[in-house]
Amino acid sequence: MLALLLRLFALRPLLSMAIFGIPILALVAIGVVTVFALKILIFIVLPILLIWWLVKRFRRSSTPLDT
């Protein structure tokens, strides 16, 4: 059975690409997009939020009390 499937895929490369290639390409694309999104989150969004939080905190603590 396995030999018949291998012969079928060898004779029809487009069929084997449709069965094996497209899902693998889709998984690779999803992985690349996920890694890209995590890098943007870690290296761009989180430092901006940290700087914003620190500036907000220091401004609040440096203002004199009005009481």
ABEGO torsion letter per residue (X at the ends): XAAAAAAAAAABAAAAAAAAAAAAAAAAAAAAAAAAAAAAAAAAAAAAAAAAAAAAAAAAAABBBAX
